[in-house]
Amino acid sequence: GIPLQNGYGLTESSAGVCATTSPFGDPDVSVGHPMLDSTFRLDFDAEGAAPAEGIGEILVGGPQIMKGYFRDPEQSAKVLTADGFFRTGDLGRFDEEGRLHIAGRSKELIIRSGFNVYPAEIEGALTDHPEVIMAGVVGRQVSGNEEVLAFVKVATACSLNEADLSDFVKDRLAPYKRPTRIILAPDLPAAPTGKILKGKLISTFADELMRETAV
């Protein structure tokens, strides 16, 4: 009976800069409104931005933003603007109520057939399935394009298969966003915090990708 809240923040911003205050049962999936003294702007010229959809790189300002990385002025200059805003590397948009929605990381952006594909959207569609515990989506270069690979964690007793999940997301995702492959596993490589290590997904499941692709 206690409502769970979403939040957003980074080490460089001294933790939280956004949070929801949603009542129980509220379907809001944003990370909420800016916290006190936190200011935001979106860079629509950044890598992965989609101005037509209102998506740009999130820049955060305020008294809580770091002064720079310790003894690394070069890297500090790359992420801090002249007026003190921090380039988060995250992509997002604001809705009509001023709430921030995270689209994903610019470095994780998948460009498929000329279209921007945001892994977070596909992961959200997959985890809507009641038998999917968590999901990680990455891109993989193929001849002249980039394919979408999805890795999902399911319970060991789960009877779900790749075809089932492909059918499940068919009406939730545009054709160019649908995963080329969906690998189901009882566990995914993760950090001690539980965060999926996306950089290890393809190598961890290389045999499954090769075997099932061959079939």
Solvent accessible surface area in square Angstrom, and as a share of the most:
residue,aa,sasa,rsa
1,G,103,0.99
2,I,147,0.75
3,P,51,0.32
4,L,169,0.84
5,Q,83,0.37
6,N,64,0.33
7,G,50,0.48
8,Y,27,0.10
9,G,35,0.33
10,L,30,0.15
11,T,130,0.75
12,E,35,0.16
13,S,0,0.00
14,S,75,0.48
15,A,64,0.49
16,G,32,0.31
17,V,0,0.00
18,C,1,0.00
19,A,34,0.27
20,T,11,0.07
21,T,129,0.75
22,S,18,0.11
23,P,93,0.58
24,F,144,0.60
25,G,68,0.65
26,D,57,0.30
27,P,120,0.75
28,D,26,0.14
29,V,122,0.70
30,S,1,0.00
31,V,18,0.11
32,G,1,0.01
33,H,88,0.39
34,P,54,0.34
35,M,83,0.37
36,L,163,0.81
37,D,87,0.45
38,S,11,0.07
39,T,71,0.41
40,F,34,0.14
41,R,96,0.35
42,L,35,0.17
43,D,29,0.15
44,F,89,0.37
45,D,141,0.73
46,A,20,0.15
47,E,131,0.59
48,G,10,0.10
49,A,17,0.13
50,A,14,0.11
51,P,84,0.53
52,A,109,0.84
53,E,109,0.49
54,G,27,0.26
55,I,12,0.06
56,G,0,0.00
57,E,17,0.08
58,I,0,0.00
59,L,4,0.02
60,V,0,0.00
61,G,2,0.02
62,G,31,0.29
63,P,114,0.72
64,Q,44,0.20
65,I,20,0.10
66,M,40,0.18
67,K,206,0.87
68,G,27,0.26
69,Y,69,0.26
70,F,167,0.70
71,R,210,0.77
72,D,58,0.30
73,P,107,0.67
74,E,124,0.56
75,Q,70,0.31
76,S,13,0.08
77,A,77,0.59
78,K,126,0.53
79,V,20,0.12
80,L,39,0.19
81,T,28,0.16
82,A,122,0.95
83,D,89,0.46
84,G,38,0.37
85,F,32,0.14
86,F,7,0.03
87,R,78,0.29
88,T,7,0.04
89,G,13,0.13
90,D,12,0.06
91,L,0,0.00
92,G,0,0.00
93,R,89,0.33
94,F,69,0.29
95,D,20,0.10
96,E,158,0.71
97,E,104,0.47
98,G,30,0.29
99,R,51,0.18
100,L,0,0.00
101,H,29,0.13
102,I,59,0.30
103,A,16,0.12
104,G,9,0.09
105,R,83,0.30
106,S,15,0.10
107,K,179,0.76
108,E,62,0.28
109,L,23,0.12
110,I,1,0.01
111,I,92,0.47
112,R,44,0.16
113,S,74,0.48
114,G,67,0.64
115,F,107,0.45
116,N,43,0.22
117,V,0,0.00
118,Y,12,0.05
119,P,2,0.01
120,A,41,0.32
121,E,75,0.33
122,I,0,0.00
123,E,30,0.14
124,G,33,0.32
125,A,8,0.07
126,L,0,0.00
127,T,56,0.33
128,D,91,0.47
129,H,25,0.11
130,P,122,0.76
131,E,75,0.34
132,V,11,0.07
133,I,96,0.49
134,M,62,0.28
135,A,10,0.08
136,G,0,0.00
137,V,1,0.00
138,V,21,0.12
139,G,23,0.22
140,R,76,0.28
141,Q,135,0.60
142,V,65,0.38
143,S,118,0.76
144,G,88,0.85
145,N,52,0.26
146,E,25,0.11
147,E,21,0.09
148,V,0,0.00
149,L,0,0.00
150,A,0,0.00
151,F,0,0.00
152,V,0,0.00
153,K,46,0.19
154,V,13,0.08
155,A,54,0.41
156,T,125,0.73
157,A,101,0.78
158,C,28,0.17
159,S,102,0.66
160,L,23,0.11
161,N,76,0.39
162,E,48,0.21
163,A,64,0.50
164,D,61,0.31
165,L,0,0.00
166,S,46,0.30
167,D,101,0.52
168,F,44,0.18
169,V,1,0.01
170,K,108,0.46
171,D,137,0.71
172,R,119,0.43
173,L,9,0.04
174,A,38,0.29
175,P,95,0.60
176,Y,60,0.23
177,K,33,0.14
178,R,73,0.27
179,P,19,0.12
180,T,59,0.35
181,R,30,0.11
182,I,4,0.02
183,I,5,0.02
184,L,45,0.22
185,A,8,0.06
186,P,85,0.53
187,D,88,0.46
188,L,9,0.05
189,P,26,0.16
190,A,46,0.36
191,A,30,0.23
192,P,147,0.92
193,T,123,0.72
194,G,37,0.36
195,K,150,0.64
196,I,25,0.13
197,L,60,0.30
198,K,45,0.19
199,G,80,0.77
200,K,111,0.47
201,L,0,0.00
202,I,53,0.27
203,S,82,0.53
204,T,72,0.42
205,F,16,0.07
206,A,37,0.29
207,D,98,0.51
208,E,50,0.23
209,L,4,0.02
210,M,142,0.63
211,R,139,0.51
212,E,72,0.32
213,T,88,0.51
214,A,90,0.70
215,V,158,0.91
